[in-house]
């Protein structure tokens, strides 16, 4: 099984013969190229041209983040899974407003369901959480993408509003992004950027075009389909990771740093978060339709396959909804 490679310290990646090496002041090691799904660079990383060519040839995306954990960009290999029919159909579903709304509405339906599932889990464990206001948000009342995005925003506001009732440490008043104003916002921003990049890698391994999206508007500088998919999985991956780290006392004040008006994870915090997140990706569960165990990460790839089947007219898209 291939796994992500996380680079936290400044260093260099280079090729010598048929081997890729990572080296910094403290260490030098060969990278298991056949066992890497993608590389995440959270520090200044120099990639020599020979190594870059080899990584792209091997189909390994490299995602870059600034020192605060914000996504900067990706080295994206040339598409090796190309199906003209899929791309044409994907574009047609974006251009036709009814077709687009159908997919976008189902994406928000998945978001709502997964938010309710996550909050319900903690409600059953005695946390003071009221779900009626979320249940009352009727996605079917939206008649346009802006209206649907507005309802999605209300869902997230309700979700974040219960964080203080779940967390045993740190206070959280509201979602702030650039910069994150407190520890919880720092972890949310870090986790969201990470999840977005993982969704991008999974899309790369299918016939979908990552620039053609349905809920979010396609943008010149973002792979907006990855944004669509990431929204569905945020409660499972980002939210659960944060709750586990804080409530099990795996993160503390020494995992953060203050820079001007913002709060960000330091290297210790990044390592701790990435370790917990990686364990979440590798968690397995029995799939009710496949009748076998799959990893949580595989759920994202399956979401891509479901979208392909929908736009080709094989099977109507039903977004991922936690069943456990």
C-alpha positions in Angstrom: 0.0 0.0 0.0 1.3 3.4 -0.9 1.4 6.1 1.8 1.9 9.9 1.9 5.3 11.3 2.6 5.3 14.4 4.9 8.3 16.8 4.9 8.5 19.1 7.8 12.1 20.3 7.8 13.9 22.3 5.1 15.8 20.1 2.7 16.5 18.9 -0.8 15.2 16.0 -2.9 17.6 14.7 -5.6 18.1 11.7 -7.8 21.2 9.5 -7.9 20.9 6.7 -10.4 17.5 5.1 -10.0 17.2 6.3 -6.4 15.5 9.4 -5.0 17.1 10.9 -1.8 15.9 13.4 0.7 18.6 15.3 2.6 18.9 18.1 5.2 21.4 19.1 7.8 20.5 16.2 10.1 19.8 13.3 7.8 20.0 11.7 4.4 17.7 8.9 3.3 16.5 7.1 0.3 12.8 7.5 -0.5 10.8 4.3 -1.3 9.5 5.6 -4.6 7.2 2.6 -5.1 5.6 3.1 -1.7 4.8 6.8 -1.9 1.3 8.1 -3.0 2.2 11.8 -2.8 4.6 14.2 -1.1 3.6 17.0 1.2 6.2 19.7 1.7 5.6 21.9 4.8 9.0 23.5 4.7 11.2 25.0 2.0 12.0 22.0 -0.2 14.3 22.1 -3.2 13.6 19.4 -5.8 16.3 18.9 -8.3 15.3 18.5 -12.0 16.3 14.8 -12.1 14.2 14.0 -9.1 11.3 16.1 -10.3 11.3 14.2 -13.6 11.4 10.9 -11.9 8.6 11.8 -9.5 6.4 13.0 -12.3 7.2 9.9 -14.4 6.2 7.8 -11.4 2.9 9.6 -11.1 3.7 11.1 -7.6 2.2 14.6 -7.0 4.1 17.0 -4.8 2.0 19.4 -2.8 3.6 22.6 -1.3 2.4 24.5 1.7 3.9 27.7 3.3 5.3 27.6 6.8 1.8 28.3 8.2 0.3 25.2 6.5 -1.6 27.0 3.8 -1.7 25.3 0.4 0.5 27.0 -2.2 0.5 24.7 -5.2 1.3 21.3 -6.6 3.6 19.6 -9.0 1.0 17.7 -10.8 2.1 14.8 -13.2 0.9 14.8 -16.7 -2.5 13.1 -16.8 -2.0 9.4 -17.5 -5.6 8.5 -17.1 -7.4 10.4 -19.9 -10.8 9.7 -21.2 -12.2 12.4 -23.6 -15.8 11.2 -23.1 -15.6 11.6 -19.3 -14.2 15.2 -19.6 -16.8 16.2 -22.2 -19.6 14.8 -20.0 -18.1 16.4 -16.9 -18.1 19.8 -18.7 -21.7 19.3 -20.0 -22.9 18.6 -16.4 -21.2 21.8 -15.3 -22.7 23.9 -18.1 -26.2 22.6 -17.7 -27.6 24.3 -14.6 -30.1 21.5 -13.8 -27.4 18.8 -14.0 -25.0 20.9 -12.0 -27.5 21.7 -9.3 -28.4 18.0 -9.0 -24.8 17.1 -8.2 -24.1 20.2 -6.1 -27.3 19.6 -4.0 -26.2 16.0 -3.4 -22.8 17.2 -2.3 -24.4 19.5 0.3 -26.7 16.7 1.3 -23.6 14.6 2.1 -22.1 17.5 4.1 -25.3 17.9 6.2 -25.5 14.1 6.9 -21.9 13.8 7.9 -22.1 16.9 10.2 -25.2 15.4 11.9 -23.5 12.0 12.2 -20.4 13.6 13.8 -22.3 15.8 16.2 -24.7 13.0 17.0 -21.8 10.9 18.1 -20.8 13.4 20.7 -24.4 14.1 21.7 -24.8 10.4 22.6 -21.7 10.8 24.8 -23.3 13.5 26.9 -22.1 16.6 25.1 -24.6 19.5 25.1 -25.5 19.5 21.4 -28.8 20.4 19.8 -29.3 19.1 16.2 -32.8 20.5 15.3 -31.5 23.7 13.7 -29.2 21.7 11.4 -32.0 19.2 10.6 -34.2 22.2 9.7 -31.9 23.5 7.0 -33.8 22.4 3.8 -31.3 22.0 1.0 -34.2 21.5 -1.5 -35.2 25.1 -1.1 -32.1 26.3 -3.0 -32.8 27.1 -6.6 -29.3 28.3 -7.5 -25.6 27.6 -6.7 -25.3 30.8 -4.6 -28.4 29.8 -2.6 -26.9 26.4 -2.1 -23.6 27.8 -1.0 -25.4 30.0 1.5 -27.1 27.0 3.0 -23.8 25.2 3.1 -22.3 28.1 5.0 -25.2 27.9 7.6 -24.4 24.2 8.0 -20.8 24.9 8.8 -21.6 27.7 11.1 -23.9 25.5 13.1 -21.3 22.7 13.2 -18.5 25.0 14.4 -20.9 26.5 16.9 -20.7 23.2 18.9 -17.0 22.9 19.0 -16.7 24.4 22.5 -19.2 21.8 23.8 -17.0 19.0 22.4 -13.5 20.2 23.2 -12.0 19.9 26.6 -9.3 22.5 26.0 -9.0 25.8 24.0 -11.8 28.1 23.2 -13.4 28.6 19.8 -15.8 31.5 19.1 -16.0 31.5 15.3 -14.3 30.4 12.1 -11.4 32.7 11.1 -9.1 31.8 8.2 -6.4 34.2 7.1 -5.0 34.3 9.5 -6.5 31.8 12.0 -7.1 33.7 15.2 -6.7 30.8 17.7 -5.5 27.3 18.1 -8.7 25.6 16.8 -8.8 27.7 13.7 -5.2 26.9 13.1 -5.9 23.2 13.2 -9.0 23.5 11.0 -7.1 25.5 8.3 -4.2 23.1 8.4 -6.5 20.0 8.2 -8.6 21.5 5.4 -5.5 22.2 3.2 -4.2 18.7 3.8 -7.6 17.1 2.9 -7.9 19.2 -0.2 -4.5 18.0 -1.4 -5.4 14.4 -0.7 -8.6 14.8 -2.7 -6.6 16.2 -5.5 -4.3 13.1 -5.5 -7.3 10.8 -5.6 -8.8 12.7 -8.5 -5.5 12.4 -10.4 -5.9 8.7 -10.2 -9.2 8.7 -12.0 -10.5 10.1 -15.4 -12.0 13.2 -13.8 -10.7 16.6 -14.6 -9.9 18.4 -11.3 -10.6 21.9 -12.7 -14.3 21.2 -13.5 -16.4 21.4 -10.3 -20.1 21.6 -9.4 -20.6 23.2 -6.0 -17.6 25.6 -6.2 -17.0 27.7 -9.2 -14.0 26.6 -11.3 -11.0 29.0 -10.6 -7.8 29.6 -12.5 -5.6 28.9 -9.5 -7.5 26.1 -7.7 -8.5 22.6 -8.6 -12.0 23.3 -7.6 -13.3 19.7 -7.9 -11.0 18.8 -5.0 -12.7 21.5 -3.0 -16.1 19.9 -3.7 -15.0 16.5 -2.5 -13.1 17.8 0.5 -16.3 19.4 1.9 -18.0 16.1 2.1 -15.2 14.5 4.1 -14.2 17.3 6.5 -16.3 16.1 9.4 -14.8 12.6 9.2 -11.2 13.6 8.6 -10.6 17.1 9.9 -13.2 17.4 12.7 -12.5 13.9 14.2 -8.8 14.5 14.0 -9.0 17.7 16.0 -11.4 16.3 18.6 -9.1 13.3 19.2 -6.0 15.3 19.4 -7.4 17.8 21.9 -9.6 15.5 24.0 -6.8 12.9 24.3 -4.3 15.7 25.3 -2.0 15.0 22.3 -1.7 18.7 21.6 -1.0 21.6 23.9 0.2 25.2 24.0 3.6 24.1 22.9 2.2 22.9 19.6 1.4 26.4 18.4 3.1 29.7 17.6 1.8 33.2 17.3 2.8 35.3 14.3 1.5 38.9 14.3 -2.3 38.5 14.6 -2.5 34.8 13.8 -2.0 31.4 15.5 -0.4 28.5 13.6 0.9 25.0 14.2 4.6 24.9 14.8 6.7 21.9 13.7 5.9 19.8 16.7 2.2 20.6 16.2 2.4 19.7 12.5 4.0 16.4 13.2 1.4 15.5 15.8 -1.5 16.5 13.5 0.0 14.7 10.5 0.5 11.5 12.5 -3.1 11.5 13.7 -4.5 12.4 10.3 -2.4 9.6 8.7 -3.8 7.1 11.1 -7.3 8.3 10.2 -6.6 7.8 6.5 -5.4 4.2 7.2 -8.4 3.3 9.4 -10.4 0.5 7.8 -14.1 -0.2 7.8 -16.4 -2.7 6.1 -18.1 -1.2 3.1 -21.8 -2.2 2.9 -21.9 -2.5 -0.9 -18.4 -3.9 -1.5 -18.7 -6.3 1.4 -15.1 -5.9 2.3 -12.9 -3.7 4.4 -11.5 -0.6 2.9 -9.5 2.4 4.3 -11.1 5.7 5.0 -8.9 7.2 2.3 -10.3 4.7 -0.3 -13.7 6.3 0.4 -12.5 9.5 -1.5 -11.5 7.4 -4.5 -14.9 5.7 -4.5 -16.5 9.2 -4.5 -14.7 10.0 -7.7 -15.8 6.7 -9.3 -19.4 7.5 -8.3 -19.2 10.9 -10.0 -17.9 9.3 -13.2 -20.7 6.8 -13.2 -23.2 9.6 -12.7 -21.9 11.9 -15.5 -21.8 8.9 -17.9 -25.4 8.1 -17.1 -24.6 4.7 -15.5 -25.8 5.3 -12.0 -27.2 8.3 -10.1 -24.7 10.0 -7.8 -25.3 9.5 -4.1 -22.7 11.4 -2.0 -20.7 9.7 0.8 -22.7 9.5 3.9 -21.3 8.0 7.1 -23.1 4.8 8.0 -21.5 4.0 11.2 
